Amino acid sequence: ALEHGRLVLADRYELSTFAYQGAARGLDLEQVRAANRLATGGLTADLTILLRIDPERGLGRQSGEADRLESERAEFHQAVARAYDSMAESDPTIVSVVSDAAREDVHELIWKELSGRWPDRFPPDEAHTGNIWSADEFQDRSQASSGEATEATGQEAE
């Protein structure tokens, strides 16, 4: 996809490995980085959108039976959140968006960030509020234009 100039989105990538394995599980961050470089060939994101929510509130949104990560203690989730916040504070390619607002408001904040970086792909004046695309619609849209890859919207993925 990248060789063809397509936008690549991922819901998890390097940052989640650093936060969950490095910070919360206590693995050596240099070893985690080395493993990520090996696994990704050194590919990094142009932009990462960090959808920020208080860990307790996020867990409160859970439906169904908790998986292995969701079953972790509150301290684990706090460590993950602190790691994400720390990375966002030190890396200008990570944009933190408070995600406990209305979906349309979160969408608008993300759109502004994207249009500021890639105005040809995400026109700032396009009527898009409430236009939250399905995966197929987004794929069709991204195939129609060229550009970088993304973490939650740039060239990594997370």
Sequence and secondary structure as in RCSB ss.txt:
>XXXX:A:sequence
ALEHGRLVLADRYELSTFAYQGAARGLDLEQVRAANRLATGGLTADLTILLRIDPERGLGRQSGEADRLESERAE
FHQAVARAYDSMAESDPTIVSVVSDAAREDVHELIWKELSGRWPDRFPPDEAHTGNIWSADEFQDRSQASSGEAT
EATGQEAE
>XXXX:A:secstr
 GGGT     S SHHHHIIIIIIIT   HHHHHHHHHHHHTT   S EEEEE  HHHHHHT  SS  TTTTS HH
HHHHHHHHHHHHHHH TTEEEEE SS HHHHHHHHHHHHHHH TTTS TTS  TT    HHHHHHHHHTS     
SSSSSS  
